Amino acid sequence: MQFFVSVIHDKANSGTDEEMAAIDAFNETLVAGGHWVFAGGLSDPATATVIDGREGPALFTDGPFVETKEFVAGFWVWEAADLDVALKLAAAGSKACNRRLEVRPFL
């Protein structure tokens, strides 16, 4: 199964040198364990563009689709046997990046 793991924070690109080193070490354990698929950090929500093409010509709007204090600052895509394995990995990942995580299975 694959899982989308959101890193939740209230600042973009705010990782300290220590956090970045811990994330790199955690990522190495993901690779070694066969769980690594893909990961990335995201720019500040102010850089987002929302596109709504549901009715008529597409409407382009600057900024995030919702106003909120916290947002998705980055993400991982993991391969794990089941949700229990993904949650165990997420506990270690949350500690490594010093952020809250949300784990969701792909359909």
Gaussian input, Z-matrix of N, CA and C with variables (Angstrom, degrees):
# hf/3-21g

backbone

0 1
 N
 C     1     B1
 C     2     B2     1     A1
 N     3     B3     2     A2     1     D1
 C     4     B4     3     A3     2     D2
 C     5     B5     4     A4     3     D3
 N     6     B6     5     A5     4     D4
 C     7     B7     6     A6     5     D5
 C     8     B8     7     A7     6     D6
 N     9     B9     8     A8     7     D7
 C    10    B10     9     A9     8     D8
 C    11    B11    10    A10     9     D9
 N    12    B12    11    A11    10    D10
 C    13    B13    12    A12    11    D11
 C    14    B14    13    A13    12    D12
 N    15    B15    14    A14    13    D13
 C    16    B16    15    A15    14    D14
 C    17    B17    16    A16    15    D15
 N    18    B18    17    A17    16    D16
 C    19    B19    18    A18    17    D17
 C    20    B20    19    A19    18    D18
 N    21    B21    20    A20    19    D19
 C    22    B22    21    A21    20    D20
 C    23    B23    22    A22    21    D21
 N    24    B24    23    A23    22    D22
 C    25    B25    24    A24    23    D23
 C    26    B26    25    A25    24    D24
 N    27    B27    26    A26    25    D25
 C    28    B28    27    A27    26    D26
 C    29    B29    28    A28    27    D27
 N    30    B30    29    A29    28    D28
 C    31    B31    30    A30    29    D29
 C    32    B32    31    A31    30    D30
 N    33    B33    32    A32    31    D31
 C    34    B34    33    A33    32    D32
 C    35    B35    34    A34    33    D33
 N    36    B36    35    A35    34    D34
 C    37    B37    36    A36    35    D35
 C    38    B38    37    A37    36    D36
 N    39    B39    38    A38    37    D37
 C    40    B40    39    A39    38    D38
 C    41    B41    40    A40    39    D39
 N    42    B42    41    A41    40    D40
 C    43    B43    42    A42    41    D41
 C    44    B44    43    A43    42    D42
 N    45    B45    44    A44    43    D43
 C    46    B46    45    A45    44    D44
 C    47    B47    46    A46    45    D45
 N    48    B48    47    A47    46    D46
 C    49    B49    48    A48    47    D47
 C    50    B50    49    A49    48    D48
 N    51    B51    50    A50    49    D49
 C    52    B52    51    A51    50    D50
 C    53    B53    52    A52    51    D51
 N    54    B54    53    A53    52    D52
 C    55    B55    54    A54    53    D53
 C    56    B56    55    A55    54    D54
 N    57    B57    56    A56    55    D55
 C    58    B58    57    A57    56    D56
 C    59    B59    58    A58    57    D57
 N    60    B60    59    A59    58    D58
 C    61    B61    60    A60    59    D59
 C    62    B62    61    A61    60    D60
 N    63    B63    62    A62    61    D61
 C    64    B64    63    A63    62    D62
 C    65    B65    64    A64    63    D63
 N    66    B66    65    A65    64    D64
 C    67    B67    66    A66    65    D65
 C    68    B68    67    A67    66    D66
 N    69    B69    68    A68    67    D67
 C    70    B70    69    A69    68    D68
 C    71    B71    70    A70    69    D69
 N    72    B72    71    A71    70    D70
 C    73    B73    72    A72    71    D71
 C    74    B74    73    A73    72    D72
 N    75    B75    74    A74    73    D73
 C    76    B76    75    A75    74    D74
 C    77    B77    76    A76    75    D75
 N    78    B78    77    A77    76    D76
 C    79    B79    78    A78    77    D77
 C    80    B80    79    A79    78    D78
 N    81    B81    80    A80    79    D79
 C    82    B82    81    A81    80    D80
 C    83    B83    82    A82    81    D81
 N    84    B84    83    A83    82    D82
 C    85    B85    84    A84    83    D83
 C    86    B86    85    A85    84    D84
 N    87    B87    86    A86    85    D85
 C    88    B88    87    A87    86    D86
 C    89    B89    88    A88    87    D87
 N    90    B90    89    A89    88    D88
 C    91    B91    90    A90    89    D89
 C    92    B92    91    A91    90    D90
 N    93    B93    92    A92    91    D91
 C    94    B94    93    A93    92    D92
 C    95    B95    94    A94    93    D93
 N    96    B96    95    A95    94    D94
 C    97    B97    96    A96    95    D95
 C    98    B98    97    A97    96    D96
 N    99    B99    98    A98    97    D97
 C   100   B100    99    A99    98    D98
 C   101   B101   100   A100    99    D99
 N   102   B102   101   A101   100   D100
 C   103   B103   102   A102   101   D101
 C   104   B104   103   A103   102   D102
 N   105   B105   104   A104   103   D103
 C   106   B106   105   A105   104   D104
 C   107   B107   106   A106   105   D105
 N   108   B108   107   A107   106   D106
 C   109   B109   108   A108   107   D107
 C   110   B110   109   A109   108   D108
 N   111   B111   110   A110   109   D109
 C   112   B112   111   A111   110   D110
 C   113   B113   112   A112   111   D111
 N   114   B114   113   A113   112   D112
 C   115   B115   114   A114   113   D113
 C   116   B116   115   A115   114   D114
 N   117   B117   116   A116   115   D115
 C   118   B118   117   A117   116   D116
 C   119   B119   118   A118   117   D117
 N   120   B120   119   A119   118   D118
 C   121   B121   120   A120   119   D119
 C   122   B122   121   A121   120   D120
 N   123   B123   122   A122   121   D121
 C   124   B124   123   A123   122   D122
 C   125   B125   124   A124   123   D123
 N   126   B126   125   A125   124   D124
 C   127   B127   126   A126   125   D125
 C   128   B128   127   A127   126   D126
 N   129   B129   128   A128   127   D127
 C   130   B130   129   A129   128   D128
 C   131   B131   130   A130   129   D129
 N   132   B132   131   A131   130   D130
 C   133   B133   132   A132   131   D131
 C   134   B134   133   A133   132   D132
 N   135   B135   134   A134   133   D133
 C   136   B136   135   A135   134   D134
 C   137   B137   136   A136   135   D135
 N   138   B138   137   A137   136   D136
 C   139   B139   138   A138   137   D137
 C   140   B140   139   A139   138   D138
 N   141   B141   140   A140   139   D139
 C   142   B142   141   A141   140   D140
 C   143   B143   142   A142   141   D141
 N   144   B144   143   A143   142   D142
 C   145   B145   144   A144   143   D143
 C   146   B146   145   A145   144   D144
 N   147   B147   146   A146   145   D145
 C   148   B148   147   A147   146   D146
 C   149   B149   148   A148   147   D147
 N   150   B150   149   A149   148   D148
 C   151   B151   150   A150   149   D149
 C   152   B152   151   A151   150   D150
 N   153   B153   152   A152   151   D151
 C   154   B154   153   A153   152   D152
 C   155   B155   154   A154   153   D153
 N   156   B156   155   A155   154   D154
 C   157   B157   156   A156   155   D155
 C   158   B158   157   A157   156   D156
 N   159   B159   158   A158   157   D157
 C   160   B160   159   A159   158   D158
 C   161   B161   160   A160   159   D159
 N   162   B162   161   A161   160   D160
 C   163   B163   162   A162   161   D161
 C   164   B164   163   A163   162   D162
 N   165   B165   164   A164   163   D163
 C   166   B166   165   A165   164   D164
 C   167   B167   166   A166   165   D165
 N   168   B168   167   A167   166   D166
 C   169   B169   168   A168   167   D167
 C   170   B170   169   A169   168   D168
 N   171   B171   170   A170   169   D169
 C   172   B172   171   A171   170   D170
 C   173   B173   172   A172   171   D171
 N   174   B174   173   A173   172   D172
 C   175   B175   174   A174   173   D173
 C   176   B176   175   A175   174   D174
 N   177   B177   176   A176   175   D175
 C   178   B178   177   A177   176   D176
 C   179   B179   178   A178   177   D177
 N   180   B180   179   A179   178   D178
 C   181   B181   180   A180   179   D179
 C   182   B182   181   A181   180   D180
 N   183   B183   182   A182   181   D181
 C   184   B184   183   A183   182   D182
 C   185   B185   184   A184   183   D183
 N   186   B186   185   A185   184   D184
 C   187   B187   186   A186   185   D185
 C   188   B188   187   A187   186   D186
 N   189   B189   188   A188   187   D187
 C   190   B190   189   A189   188   D188
 C   191   B191   190   A190   189   D189
 N   192   B192   191   A191   190   D190
 C   193   B193   192   A192   191   D191
 C   194   B194   193   A193   192   D192
 N   195   B195   194   A194   193   D193
 C   196   B196   195   A195   194   D194
 C   197   B197   196   A196   195   D195
 N   198   B198   197   A197   196   D196
 C   199   B199   198   A198   197   D197
 C   200   B200   199   A199   198   D198
 N   201   B201   200   A200   199   D199
 C   202   B202   201   A201   200   D200
 C   203   B203   202   A202   201   D201
 N   204   B204   203   A203   202   D202
 C   205   B205   204   A204   203   D203
 C   206   B206   205   A205   204   D204
 N   207   B207   206   A206   205   D205
 C   208   B208   207   A207   206   D206
 C   209   B209   208   A208   207   D207
 N   210   B210   209   A209   208   D208
 C   211   B211   210   A210   209   D209
 C   212   B212   211   A211   210   D210
 N   213   B213   212   A212   211   D211
 C   214   B214   213   A213   212   D212
 C   215   B215   214   A214   213   D213
 N   216   B216   215   A215   214   D214
 C   217   B217   216   A216   215   D215
 C   218   B218   217   A217   216   D216
 N   219   B219   218   A218   217   D217
 C   220   B220   219   A219   218   D218
 C   221   B221   220   A220   219   D219
 N   222   B222   221   A221   220   D220
 C   223   B223   222   A222   221   D221
 C   224   B224   223   A223   222   D222
 N   225   B225   224   A224   223   D223
 C   226   B226   225   A225   224   D224
 C   227   B227   226   A226   225   D225
 N   228   B228   227   A227   226   D226
 C   229   B229   228   A228   227   D227
 C   230   B230   229   A229   228   D228
 N   231   B231   230   A230   229   D229
 C   232   B232   231   A231   230   D230
 C   233   B233   232   A232   231   D231
 N   234   B234   233   A233   232   D232
 C   235   B235   234   A234   233   D233
 C   236   B236   235   A235   234   D234
 N   237   B237   236   A236   235   D235
 C   238   B238   237   A237   236   D236
 C   239   B239   238   A238   237   D237
 N   240   B240   239   A239   238   D238
 C   241   B241   240   A240   239   D239
 C   242   B242   241   A241   240   D240
 N   243   B243   242   A242   241   D241
 C   244   B244   243   A243   242   D242
 C   245   B245   244   A244   243   D243
 N   246   B246   245   A245   244   D244
 C   247   B247   246   A246   245   D245
 C   248   B248   247   A247   246   D246
 N   249   B249   248   A248   247   D247
 C   250   B250   249   A249   248   D248
 C   251   B251   250   A250   249   D249
 N   252   B252   251   A251   250   D250
 C   253   B253   252   A252   251   D251
 C   254   B254   253   A253   252   D252
 N   255   B255   254   A254   253   D253
 C   256   B256   255   A255   254   D254
 C   257   B257   256   A256   255   D255
 N   258   B258   257   A257   256   D256
 C   259   B259   258   A258   257   D257
 C   260   B260   259   A259   258   D258
 N   261   B261   260   A260   259   D259
 C   262   B262   261   A261   260   D260
 C   263   B263   262   A262   261   D261
 N   264   B264   263   A263   262   D262
 C   265   B265   264   A264   263   D263
 C   266   B266   265   A265   264   D264
 N   267   B267   266   A266   265   D265
 C   268   B268   267   A267   266   D266
 C   269   B269   268   A268   267   D267
 N   270   B270   269   A269   268   D268
 C   271   B271   270   A270   269   D269
 C   272   B272   271   A271   270   D270
 N   273   B273   272   A272   271   D271
 C   274   B274   273   A273   272   D272
 C   275   B275   274   A274   273   D273
 N   276   B276   275   A275   274   D274
 C   277   B277   276   A276   275   D275
 C   278   B278   277   A277   276   D276
 N   279   B279   278   A278   277   D277
 C   280   B280   279   A279   278   D278
 C   281   B281   280   A280   279   D279
 N   282   B282   281   A281   280   D280
 C   283   B283   282   A282   281   D281
 C   284   B284   283   A283   282   D282
 N   285   B285   284   A284   283   D283
 C   286   B286   285   A285   284   D284
 C   287   B287   286   A286   285   D285
 N   288   B288   287   A287   286   D286
 C   289   B289   288   A288   287   D287
 C   290   B290   289   A289   288   D288
 N   291   B291   290   A290   289   D289
 C   292   B292   291   A291   290   D290
 C   293   B293   292   A292   291   D291
 N   294   B294   293   A293   292   D292
 C   295   B295   294   A294   293   D293
 C   296   B296   295   A295   294   D294
 N   297   B297   296   A296   295   D295
 C   298   B298   297   A297   296   D296
 C   299   B299   298   A298   297   D297
 N   300   B300   299   A299   298   D298
 C   301   B301   300   A300   299   D299
 C   302   B302   301   A301   300   D300
 N   303   B303   302   A302   301   D301
 C   304   B304   303   A303   302   D302
 C   305   B305   304   A304   303   D303
 N   306   B306   305   A305   304   D304
 C   307   B307   306   A306   305   D305
 C   308   B308   307   A307   306   D306
 N   309   B309   308   A308   307   D307
 C   310   B310   309   A309   308   D308
 C   311   B311   310   A310   309   D309
 N   312   B312   311   A311   310   D310
 C   313   B313   312   A312   311   D311
 C   314   B314   313   A313   312   D312
 N   315   B315   314   A314   313   D313
 C   316   B316   315   A315   314   D314
 C   317   B317   316   A316   315   D315
 N   318   B318   317   A317   316   D316
 C   319   B319   318   A318   317   D317
 C   320   B320   319   A319   318   D318

   B1=1.4494
   B2=1.5276
   B3=1.3048
   B4=1.4604
   B5=1.5201
   B6=1.3421
   B7=1.4535
   B8=1.5153
   B9=1.3281
   B10=1.4546
   B11=1.5223
   B12=1.3148
   B13=1.4539
   B14=1.5251
   B15=1.3263
   B16=1.4654
   B17=1.5195
   B18=1.3227
   B19=1.4650
   B20=1.5244
   B21=1.3341
   B22=1.4574
   B23=1.5274
   B24=1.3390
   B25=1.4618
   B26=1.5239
   B27=1.3202
   B28=1.4639
   B29=1.5266
   B30=1.3363
   B31=1.4651
   B32=1.5301
   B33=1.3160
   B34=1.4603
   B35=1.5209
   B36=1.3223
   B37=1.4623
   B38=1.5256
   B39=1.3350
   B40=1.4601
   B41=1.5226
   B42=1.3245
   B43=1.4633
   B44=1.5239
   B45=1.3216
   B46=1.4658
   B47=1.5231
   B48=1.3183
   B49=1.4637
   B50=1.5257
   B51=1.3409
   B52=1.4667
   B53=1.5259
   B54=1.3310
   B55=1.4633
   B56=1.5213
   B57=1.3178
   B58=1.4689
   B59=1.5263
   B60=1.3273
   B61=1.4674
   B62=1.5263
   B63=1.3236
   B64=1.4705
   B65=1.5273
   B66=1.3237
   B67=1.4677
   B68=1.5176
   B69=1.3360
   B70=1.4742
   B71=1.5258
   B72=1.3270
   B73=1.4648
   B74=1.5240
   B75=1.3318
   B76=1.4661
   B77=1.5232
   B78=1.3357
   B79=1.4669
   B80=1.5241
   B81=1.3143
   B82=1.4732
   B83=1.5237
   B84=1.3459
   B85=1.4704
   B86=1.5252
   B87=1.3415
   B88=1.4622
   B89=1.5197
   B90=1.3289
   B91=1.4662
   B92=1.5280
   B93=1.3232
   B94=1.4664
   B95=1.5241
   B96=1.3267
   B97=1.4591
   B98=1.5196
   B99=1.3262
   B100=1.4610
   B101=1.5211
   B102=1.3277
   B103=1.4641
   B104=1.5251
   B105=1.3253
   B106=1.4628
   B107=1.5217
   B108=1.3271
   B109=1.4581
   B110=1.5266
   B111=1.3495
   B112=1.4571
   B113=1.5241
   B114=1.3284
   B115=1.4621
   B116=1.5237
   B117=1.3243
   B118=1.4544
   B119=1.5085
   B120=1.3164
   B121=1.4546
   B122=1.5187
   B123=1.3179
   B124=1.4575
   B125=1.5212
   B126=1.3226
   B127=1.4624
   B128=1.5190
   B129=1.3113
   B130=1.4531
   B131=1.5353
   B132=1.3353
   B133=1.4635
   B134=1.5281
   B135=1.3160
   B136=1.4660
   B137=1.5233
   B138=1.3302
   B139=1.4660
   B140=1.5242
   B141=1.3363
   B142=1.4620
   B143=1.5243
   B144=1.3189
   B145=1.4544
   B146=1.5240
   B147=1.3184
   B148=1.4625
   B149=1.5210
   B150=1.3376
   B151=1.4595
   B152=1.5201
   B153=1.3370
   B154=1.4601
   B155=1.5221
   B156=1.3152
   B157=1.4568
   B158=1.5125
   B159=1.3245
   B160=1.4672
   B161=1.5215
   B162=1.3138
   B163=1.4596
   B164=1.5186
   B165=1.3079
   B166=1.4539
   B167=1.5218
   B168=1.3423
   B169=1.4643
   B170=1.5340
   B171=1.3039
   B172=1.4644
   B173=1.5176
   B174=1.3371
   B175=1.4561
   B176=1.5192
   B177=1.3185
   B178=1.4596
   B179=1.5261
   B180=1.3391
   B181=1.4611
   B182=1.5180
   B183=1.3313
   B184=1.4619
   B185=1.5185
   B186=1.3250
   B187=1.4552
   B188=1.5150
   B189=1.3223
   B190=1.4673
   B191=1.5311
   B192=1.3347
   B193=1.4605
   B194=1.5266
   B195=1.3240
   B196=1.4646
   B197=1.5247
   B198=1.3037
   B199=1.4613
   B200=1.5227
   B201=1.3098
   B202=1.4542
   B203=1.5130
   B204=1.3135
   B205=1.4614
   B206=1.5232
   B207=1.3301
   B208=1.4624
   B209=1.5232
   B210=1.3163
   B211=1.4557
   B212=1.5203
   B213=1.3225
   B214=1.4595
   B215=1.5223
   B216=1.3293
   B217=1.4645
   B218=1.5288
   B219=1.3249
   B220=1.4494
   B221=1.5152
   B222=1.3259
   B223=1.4583
   B224=1.5274
   B225=1.3110
   B226=1.4594
   B227=1.5226
   B228=1.3051
   B229=1.4563
   B230=1.5143
   B231=1.3286
   B232=1.4672
   B233=1.5043
   B234=1.2965
   B235=1.4583
   B236=1.5193
   B237=1.3325
   B238=1.4590
   B239=1.5285
   B240=1.3080
   B241=1.4611
   B242=1.5255
   B243=1.3350
   B244=1.4615
   B245=1.5204
   B246=1.3320
   B247=1.4578
   B248=1.5251
   B249=1.3290
   B250=1.4641
   B251=1.5276
   B252=1.3235
   B253=1.4693
   B254=1.5224
   B255=1.3351
   B256=1.4648
   B257=1.5309
   B258=1.3262
   B259=1.4642
   B260=1.5243
   B261=1.3054
   B262=1.4674
   B263=1.5340
   B264=1.3270
   B265=1.4672
   B266=1.5296
   B267=1.3266
   B268=1.4644
   B269=1.5248
   B270=1.3165
   B271=1.4695
   B272=1.5207
   B273=1.3367
   B274=1.4671
   B275=1.5262
   B276=1.3298
   B277=1.4624
   B278=1.5154
   B279=1.3284
   B280=1.4609
   B281=1.5211
   B282=1.3182
   B283=1.4657
   B284=1.5286
   B285=1.3307
   B286=1.4640
   B287=1.5244
   B288=1.3307
   B289=1.4659
   B290=1.5252
   B291=1.3350
   B292=1.4687
   B293=1.5256
   B294=1.3244
   B295=1.4640
   B296=1.5306
   B297=1.3462
   B298=1.4572
   B299=1.5268
   B300=1.3375
   B301=1.4649
   B302=1.5200
   B303=1.3084
   B304=1.4620
   B305=1.5198
   B306=1.3270
   B307=1.4653
   B308=1.5246
   B309=1.3391
   B310=1.4677
   B311=1.5193
   B312=1.3323
   B313=1.4658
   B314=1.5244
   B315=1.3164
   B316=1.4552
   B317=1.5269
   B318=1.3265
   B319=1.4640
   B320=1.5134
   A1=109.65
   A2=114.63
   A3=118.58
   A4=109.74
   A5=114.84
   A6=122.36
   A7=109.95
   A8=115.71
   A9=122.79
   A10=106.46
   A11=116.63
   A12=122.14
   A13=108.34
   A14=116.06
   A15=122.14
   A16=110.07
   A17=115.94
   A18=122.06
   A19=106.38
   A20=116.50
   A21=121.95
   A22=109.35
   A23=115.40
   A24=119.28
   A25=109.24
   A26=116.72
   A27=120.40
   A28=112.92
   A29=116.67
   A30=121.76
   A31=108.35
   A32=116.33
   A33=121.06
   A34=109.80
   A35=116.43
   A36=122.52
   A37=111.55
   A38=116.96
   A39=120.67
   A40=113.39
   A41=117.89
   A42=120.20
   A43=112.01
   A44=115.87
   A45=120.10
   A46=109.19
   A47=116.96
   A48=120.60
   A49=110.62
   A50=116.92
   A51=120.99
   A52=110.93
   A53=117.09
   A54=120.67
   A55=110.49
   A56=117.20
   A57=120.17
   A58=110.99
   A59=117.24
   A60=120.83
   A61=110.23
   A62=117.20
   A63=120.67
   A64=110.86
   A65=117.41
   A66=121.05
   A67=110.14
   A68=117.66
   A69=120.78
   A70=110.86
   A71=117.09
   A72=120.77
   A73=110.23
   A74=117.53
   A75=121.05
   A76=110.31
   A77=117.09
   A78=120.56
   A79=111.16
   A80=117.21
   A81=120.47
   A82=110.90
   A83=118.04
   A84=119.82
   A85=110.82
   A86=116.94
   A87=119.60
   A88=111.09
   A89=116.32
   A90=120.68
   A91=110.20
   A92=116.41
   A93=120.80
   A94=111.94
   A95=116.94
   A96=121.10
   A97=114.05
   A98=117.39
   A99=120.75
   A100=113.81
   A101=118.03
   A102=121.81
   A103=113.36
   A104=117.70
   A105=122.38
   A106=110.88
   A107=117.38
   A108=122.47
   A109=108.70
   A110=116.52
   A111=120.67
   A112=108.58
   A113=117.05
   A114=120.96
   A115=109.29
   A116=115.90
   A117=119.97
   A118=111.84
   A119=115.10
   A120=121.68
   A121=108.55
   A122=116.06
   A123=120.86
   A124=110.38
   A125=115.87
   A126=122.01
   A127=110.18
   A128=115.81
   A129=122.75
   A130=110.28
   A131=118.31
   A132=120.34
   A133=113.98
   A134=117.94
   A135=120.34
   A136=111.81
   A137=117.96
   A138=121.29
   A139=112.46
   A140=117.04
   A141=121.63
   A142=111.97
   A143=115.06
   A144=122.95
   A145=107.41
   A146=116.47
   A147=122.21
   A148=107.93
   A149=116.25
   A150=121.94
   A151=108.38
   A152=116.48
   A153=121.68
   A154=108.20
   A155=115.66
   A156=121.22
   A157=112.51
   A158=116.95
   A159=120.23
   A160=113.24
   A161=117.88
   A162=121.24
   A163=109.35
   A164=117.34
   A165=121.27
   A166=111.69
   A167=115.68
   A168=119.65
   A169=110.88
   A170=116.31
   A171=120.63
   A172=110.46
   A173=114.76
   A174=122.00
   A175=107.92
   A176=118.19
   A177=124.25
   A178=108.82
   A179=116.53
   A180=122.01
   A181=108.80
   A182=116.76
   A183=120.52
   A184=110.49
   A185=115.29
   A186=121.02
   A187=113.25
   A188=115.69
   A189=120.94
   A190=111.19
   A191=116.45
   A192=120.14
   A193=112.16
   A194=118.16
   A195=122.05
   A196=108.57
   A197=116.16
   A198=121.34
   A199=107.14
   A200=116.87
   A201=121.57
   A202=109.74
   A203=116.63
   A204=120.48
   A205=110.32
   A206=116.81
   A207=121.10
   A208=109.82
   A209=116.09
   A210=121.31
   A211=109.49
   A212=115.92
   A213=121.32
   A214=107.52
   A215=115.83
   A216=121.82
   A217=111.76
   A218=116.63
   A219=122.10
   A220=108.51
   A221=115.49
   A222=118.79
   A223=110.90
   A224=114.77
   A225=124.08
   A226=107.50
   A227=116.55
   A228=122.66
   A229=105.39
   A230=116.25
   A231=122.38
   A232=111.20
   A233=115.50
   A234=124.23
   A235=106.22
   A236=117.23
   A237=121.51
   A238=108.58
   A239=115.92
   A240=121.41
   A241=112.06
   A242=116.64
   A243=120.77
   A244=109.51
   A245=115.52
   A246=121.02
   A247=111.80
   A248=117.70
   A249=119.91
   A250=111.52
   A251=116.80
   A252=120.85
   A253=109.54
   A254=117.22
   A255=120.84
   A256=111.08
   A257=117.22
   A258=120.08
   A259=111.38
   A260=116.90
   A261=120.22
   A262=110.07
   A263=116.23
   A264=120.36
   A265=110.20
   A266=117.07
   A267=121.14
   A268=111.35
   A269=117.27
   A270=119.54
   A271=110.41
   A272=116.27
   A273=120.29
   A274=110.92
   A275=117.25
   A276=120.98
   A277=112.60
   A278=116.97
   A279=121.09
   A280=110.73
   A281=115.14
   A282=119.66
   A283=110.22
   A284=117.25
   A285=121.29
   A286=111.97
   A287=117.55
   A288=119.35
   A289=112.70
   A290=116.61
   A291=121.42
   A292=111.23
   A293=115.65
   A294=122.87
   A295=108.46
   A296=115.76
   A297=119.86
   A298=107.97
   A299=115.66
   A300=121.69
   A301=109.79
   A302=116.28
   A303=123.02
   A304=107.63
   A305=117.75
   A306=123.29
   A307=108.41
   A308=115.75
   A309=120.57
   A310=109.20
   A311=117.31
   A312=119.36
   A313=110.54
   A314=115.82
   A315=120.78
   A316=107.76
   A317=116.73
   A318=121.08
   A319=110.34
   D1=149.29
   D2=174.60
   D3=-110.85
   D4=147.72
   D5=-176.95
   D6=-130.17
   D7=139.49
   D8=173.41
   D9=-97.30
   D10=122.82
   D11=-175.88
   D12=-117.13
   D13=110.63
   D14=-178.72
   D15=-89.44
   D16=134.99
   D17=172.82
   D18=-94.98
   D19=120.14
   D20=-173.95
   D21=-105.02
   D22=127.28
   D23=-179.58
   D24=-155.42
   D25=174.07
   D26=179.59
   D27=-112.71
   D28=8.08
   D29=176.53
   D30=-139.98
   D31=143.62
   D32=176.52
   D33=-91.63
   D34=146.78
   D35=174.02
   D36=50.60
   D37=47.50
   D38=-173.55
   D39=-111.65
   D40=9.33
   D41=-177.86
   D42=-65.15
   D43=133.19
   D44=175.25
   D45=-76.45
   D46=168.12
   D47=177.29
   D48=-58.90
   D49=-39.65
   D50=179.63
   D51=-66.04
   D52=-42.24
   D53=178.41
   D54=-64.69
   D55=-42.05
   D56=-179.70
   D57=-63.65
   D58=-39.20
   D59=177.20
   D60=-65.22
   D61=-41.04
   D62=178.72
   D63=-66.12
   D64=-38.54
   D65=177.32
   D66=-64.83
   D67=-43.83
   D68=177.73
   D69=-58.93
   D70=-43.35
   D71=179.29
   D72=-65.51
   D73=-41.92
   D74=177.75
   D75=-62.44
   D76=-43.77
   D77=178.58
   D78=-59.37
   D79=-38.38
   D80=177.57
   D81=-62.29
   D82=-37.04
   D83=177.20
   D84=-68.97
   D85=-34.34
   D86=175.99
   D87=-63.29
   D88=-44.71
   D89=178.85
   D90=-62.67
   D91=-47.82
   D92=-178.44
   D93=-61.80
   D94=-33.19
   D95=-178.99
   D96=-87.05
   D97=-0.49
   D98=179.94
   D99=77.48
   D100=18.37
   D101=-177.67
   D102=-97.29
   D103=-19.00
   D104=-174.96
   D105=-68.69
   D106=128.10
   D107=170.22
   D108=-119.18
   D109=-54.62
   D110=-175.88
   D111=-168.37
   D112=154.06
   D113=176.08
   D114=-155.18
   D115=161.90
   D116=176.39
   D117=-172.62
   D118=154.48
   D119=172.40
   D120=-95.31
   D121=156.79
   D122=-177.94
   D123=-118.41
   D124=148.56
   D125=175.89
   D126=-67.56
   D127=167.21
   D128=177.67
   D129=-55.54
   D130=142.91
   D131=179.45
   D132=-56.04
   D133=-24.94
   D134=178.60
   D135=-62.46
   D136=-18.53
   D137=179.11
   D138=-87.86
   D139=-2.58
   D140=-176.21
   D141=-75.00
   D142=154.25
   D143=170.22
   D144=-127.89
   D145=128.68
   D146=177.69
   D147=-100.07
   D148=131.15
   D149=-179.29
   D150=-116.89
   D151=126.15
   D152=177.17
   D153=-121.54
   D154=103.37
   D155=-179.98
   D156=-108.86
   D157=23.03
   D158=-175.65
   D159=-70.96
   D160=-34.83
   D161=-176.82
   D162=-133.28
   D163=117.22
   D164=178.17
   D165=70.37
   D166=-155.96
   D167=179.73
   D168=-62.93
   D169=149.21
   D170=179.76
   D171=-61.99
   D172=137.60
   D173=177.37
   D174=-105.29
   D175=124.68
   D176=-179.37
   D177=-106.38
   D178=126.01
   D179=-178.29
   D180=-127.01
   D181=131.92
   D182=176.65
   D183=-72.09
   D184=146.98
   D185=173.33
   D186=94.88
   D187=172.99
   D188=-176.34
   D189=-69.31
   D190=160.93
   D191=-178.47
   D192=-76.25
   D193=-17.08
   D194=174.51
   D195=-137.12
   D196=150.07
   D197=173.97
   D198=-91.38
   D199=122.41
   D200=-178.65
   D201=-154.43
   D202=155.99
   D203=178.94
   D204=-73.98
   D205=-41.42
   D206=-179.42
   D207=-103.86
   D208=155.48
   D209=-178.13
   D210=-153.80
   D211=172.80
   D212=176.49
   D213=-77.74
   D214=111.88
   D215=-177.69
   D216=-92.72
   D217=-18.87
   D218=179.77
   D219=-173.41
   D220=-179.06
   D221=-177.22
   D222=-159.84
   D223=161.34
   D224=167.85
   D225=-126.74
   D226=154.07
   D227=162.98
   D228=-118.33
   D229=121.78
   D230=-176.69
   D231=-116.19
   D232=152.98
   D233=168.97
   D234=-105.47
   D235=125.54
   D236=179.30
   D237=-146.27
   D238=150.78
   D239=-177.93
   D240=-61.25
   D241=-35.95
   D242=-178.53
   D243=-162.79
   D244=178.34
   D245=-177.55
   D246=-62.28
   D247=-36.99
   D248=179.95
   D249=-59.19
   D250=-42.49
   D251=178.25
   D252=-65.36
   D253=-44.12
   D254=-179.75
   D255=-61.88
   D256=-39.19
   D257=179.97
   D258=-69.10
   D259=-36.09
   D260=176.67
   D261=-64.89
   D262=-43.34
   D263=176.25
   D264=-62.33
   D265=-40.59
   D266=-178.37
   D267=-64.10
   D268=-36.49
   D269=177.51
   D270=-61.21
   D271=-42.94
   D272=178.03
   D273=-69.35
   D274=-38.57
   D275=178.79
   D276=-66.21
   D277=-38.73
   D278=177.65
   D279=-62.35
   D280=-41.22
   D281=178.08
   D282=-65.84
   D283=-42.95
   D284=-177.49
   D285=-63.50
   D286=-44.64
   D287=-175.85
   D288=-93.41
   D289=-6.42
   D290=178.17
   D291=59.86
   D292=40.32
   D293=179.83
   D294=-139.44
   D295=160.50
   D296=171.95
   D297=-77.13
   D298=149.90
   D299=178.43
   D300=-125.27
   D301=150.47
   D302=170.82
   D303=-118.94
   D304=129.51
   D305=-178.96
   D306=-110.70
   D307=127.13
   D308=177.79
   D309=-136.66
   D310=129.86
   D311=175.95
   D312=-72.81
   D313=147.66
   D314=171.33
   D315=-73.00
   D316=149.49
   D317=175.92
   D318=-72.81

